[in-house]
Structures are given as C-alpha cells and as structure tokens.
Amino acid sequence: MITRQKTNIPQWLISLPVVVWTATLLFGTTLLLILLNTDKGSLFAVQFHIYVAVAVVFNVAVLLFMLAAALHHSQNNRVLVSGIVLMLTNVPIAFFYLFLLMHFARFLN
C-alpha cells in the first residue's frame, strides 16, 4: 500500500476528495449540456433529477467517509481535514447543479 511520507494515511485517501470534486464538476456540466440539447418531453428531461440525486448522495457519502478517516487517523489528520474542507465546498456545487438543471428542465417538460 502506498502511503504518504511521515503519515500512515494511504495516498488514495488523500487523493479521493480531489477526484470526487473533479468528477462532480464534469458530471454536472455534462448533464447540463445534455439537458440543453434534448428535445421537449424526452426521458432524460423528465428523469434528470435521479442522476443528480445520485451525485449528491455520493458526495455526502464521501464526506462522511473522510470524516471517519480523520477520526481514525487522529494524530496526523491535517491532510484529511483539507480534503474534508474540499468536500464541504463540493456538496453545495452539486446542489447548485441540481437547481440549475431543475430550472432548465422546467422549460422542456
């Protein structure tokens, strides 16, 4: 297992918030572009909220996982706390995409 120097925190755990943050931005932007290019009354325009709800739940699950990891590695959790702060900024971004998609989907139904 690859670990960070001077800590026993696995590298994948340190990289997880950055990967999830990037994936949320790409996923939300892709959904928005698909929604703007769909026809009126299409299945995606009706059920888009399921995709965004999954993204919001996944972000909250990763945030809770990071909190549990910070409690487990309580001696050297400075790196994990920065990941938690990054995840705390990501959850409102996911909700922003949800409301943005809801706004544009209203015109397609």
C-alpha positions as CSV (number, residue, x, y, z in Angstrom):
1,M,0.0,0.0,0.0
2,I,1.4,3.4,-1.0
3,T,1.4,5.8,1.9
4,R,2.3,9.4,2.3
5,Q,5.6,10.2,3.8
6,K,5.6,10.8,7.6
7,T,2.0,9.7,7.9
8,N,0.3,6.4,7.7
9,I,-2.5,7.8,5.6
10,P,-2.9,5.9,2.2
11,Q,-2.4,8.0,-0.9
12,W,-5.7,7.1,-2.4
13,L,-7.5,8.5,0.7
14,I,-5.6,11.8,0.2
15,S,-6.5,11.9,-3.5
16,L,-10.1,10.9,-3.1
17,P,-11.6,14.4,-2.5
18,V,-9.9,15.9,-5.5
19,V,-11.1,13.1,-7.7
20,V,-14.7,13.3,-6.5
21,W,-14.6,17.1,-6.8
22,T,-13.4,17.0,-10.4
23,A,-15.9,14.2,-11.2
24,T,-18.8,16.2,-9.8
25,L,-17.9,19.2,-11.9
26,L,-17.5,17.1,-15.1
27,F,-20.7,15.1,-14.4
28,G,-22.8,18.2,-13.6
29,T,-21.6,20.0,-16.7
30,T,-22.1,17.0,-18.9
31,L,-25.7,16.6,-17.6
32,L,-26.4,20.3,-18.2
33,L,-25.1,20.2,-21.8
34,I,-27.1,17.0,-22.5
35,L,-30.2,18.6,-21.0
36,L,-29.8,21.8,-23.1
37,N,-29.6,19.7,-26.2
38,T,-32.6,17.3,-25.6
39,D,-36.0,17.5,-27.2
40,K,-39.0,18.7,-25.3
41,G,-40.6,15.8,-23.3
42,S,-37.6,13.4,-23.6
43,L,-37.0,10.8,-20.9
44,F,-33.8,12.5,-19.8
45,A,-35.5,15.8,-19.3
46,V,-38.2,14.1,-17.1
47,Q,-35.8,11.9,-15.0
48,F,-32.6,14.0,-14.8
49,H,-33.1,14.6,-11.1
50,I,-32.3,10.9,-10.4
51,Y,-28.8,11.3,-11.8
52,V,-28.1,14.5,-9.8
53,A,-29.6,13.0,-6.6
54,V,-27.1,10.1,-7.0
55,A,-24.3,12.6,-7.3
56,V,-25.4,14.5,-4.2
57,V,-25.7,11.3,-2.2
58,F,-22.3,10.1,-3.4
59,N,-20.7,13.4,-2.4
60,V,-22.3,13.2,1.1
61,A,-21.1,9.6,1.5
62,V,-17.5,10.5,0.6
63,L,-17.7,13.4,3.0
64,L,-18.8,11.1,5.8
65,F,-16.1,8.6,4.8
66,M,-13.5,11.4,5.0
67,L,-14.8,12.4,8.5
68,A,-14.5,8.8,9.7
69,A,-10.9,8.6,8.2
70,A,-10.0,11.8,10.0
71,L,-11.2,10.4,13.3
72,H,-9.3,7.1,12.7
73,H,-6.0,8.9,11.8
74,S,-6.4,11.5,14.6
75,Q,-2.6,12.1,15.1
76,N,-1.9,13.4,11.6
77,N,-5.1,14.4,10.1
78,R,-4.2,17.8,8.7
79,V,-4.1,16.4,5.2
80,L,-7.5,14.8,5.7
81,V,-9.0,18.0,7.1
82,S,-8.1,19.8,3.9
83,G,-9.8,17.0,2.0
84,I,-12.9,17.5,4.2
85,V,-12.9,21.2,3.5
86,L,-12.7,20.4,-0.2
87,M,-15.7,18.1,0.1
88,L,-17.6,20.7,2.1
89,T,-17.3,23.0,-0.9
90,N,-18.3,20.3,-3.3
91,V,-21.7,19.5,-1.8
92,P,-23.1,23.0,-2.5
93,I,-21.7,22.7,-6.0
94,A,-23.7,19.5,-6.5
95,F,-26.8,21.2,-5.2
96,F,-26.2,24.2,-7.5
97,Y,-26.1,21.8,-10.5
98,L,-29.4,20.3,-9.2
99,F,-31.1,23.6,-9.1
100,L,-29.7,24.7,-12.4
101,L,-30.9,21.5,-14.1
102,M,-34.3,21.9,-12.4
103,H,-34.5,25.4,-13.8
104,F,-33.7,24.4,-17.4
105,A,-35.8,21.2,-17.3
106,R,-38.9,23.2,-16.4
107,F,-38.8,24.6,-19.9
108,L,-38.5,21.1,-21.5
109,N,-41.5,19.4,-19.8
